[in-house]
Amino acid sequence: MINIDTTYDSKITENKRFEQPEPYFSKHEVNIDYLKNLGTDFETLVVIGNGGSITSLRALEYAFHDVHDKRLELVSTMEPDYLHRLEKTLDLEKTVVMPISKSGTTTGVIESTLYFLNKGYEIRPLTSERGTLREIALKKNLECIRHPDIGGRFTGLSETTLAPASMLGLDIEQIFEGGRKMHQELAPPGHNKASKLAEVLYSLEKQGFQEVVTPFYSTRLFGFYPLLIQLMHESVCKNEEGQTYYGDLGPEIQHHTNQRIFGGKKNVVPLFFETSYESAKIKVPPELESLELRGRKLGDFDDFEYRDSLNAELEGIREALKSENRPFINIKVDHGYRDIGAFMAFLQYLAVYSAWIRNVNAFNQPDVEKSKKRGFEERFK
């Protein structure tokens, strides 16, 4: 379940802009049985990729890191120091390396793949039917997993993410079912929770709130932070439209960015994320009970739930915002396979509706491609 609360009512309704064909990513069918049989006879999975090739997988790893016994390493750089350091910790016979690239021509992915290929690691590419990565697979007789014809940032409920997630041992069937159900609920042109939040954010942008700070009060949800940034920046920020997103874990973020929120320019709106938490009580040793903390005795904290203390930190900043009549948005996500799949789908549609309401193409990233081209040319100067 996803609950959204906001202290700001949208002043702008652009429903006609939402009268669009249903995006391909929300209709793509996945052969779950095939993905379940990719194999788990390894200890470490090294996934090489950039952007959408790994952001959704990172989100699932954070959410379910404690329900599987595999080691996952996400490689997004060709930095030699990092590659050397990582390789020293790997067992050649118990490691699978999975380079992921839709185009098959992502230069950094090819370069990092060659590093592990030359050292004799098992390589299992996930790529399309064309491109250099596919040609490498054919030349080296490597088993390939097909990348769907979906832009990377929207592949969280496709083979691109579910294949490595399945190899880790996650229940991809429930993840996919939860996501697909949410896709159906959010499909255009209906007025739904994703389109409504897109309207709120757009209205806030028009009121001068150009920045969105995203405190994640959950280590499980924090893996969605890079995905959220990619979805909103690459989908929305075109033709000088769109807001800037940044954030950190809460309550750590309070110790640096609260000063920015309350003391800096009044152009930032907080978007809080929280979930349900396990039970664990604070225990204060008898010999410490008399010590003072901010005018209270440490003994007063005995038997407090840690989750209640975390919620108190979050509620403190929300109350401070209310006292200044400052807008904020709060999203609470239940933690379960279907819930996380639904959250993945929600963020995808939030990005799409946020692009449509600004009359920009949600599915391209022209300036990203421009910089990739220049980066390639720089190598040969």
Secondary structure, 3 states (H helix, E strand, C coil): CEEEEECCCCCCCCHHHHCCCCCHHHCCCCCHHHHHCCCCCCCEEEEECCHHHCHHHHHHHHHHCCCCCCEEEEECCCCHHHHHHHHCCCCHHHEEEEEEECCCCCHHHHHHHHHHHCCCCEECCEECCCCHHHHHHHHHCCCCEECCCCCHHHCCCCHHHHHHHHHHCCCHHHHHHHHHHHHHHHCCCCCCHHHHHHHHHHHHHHCCCCEEEEEEECCCCCCHHHHHHHHHHHHHCCCCCCCEEEEEECCHHHHCHHHHHHHCCCCEEEEEEEECCCCCECCCCHHHCCCEECCEEHHHHCCCEHHHHHHHHHHHHHHHHHHCCCCCEEEEECCCHHHHHHHHHHHHHHHHHHHHCCCCCCCCCHHHHHHHHHHHHHCCC
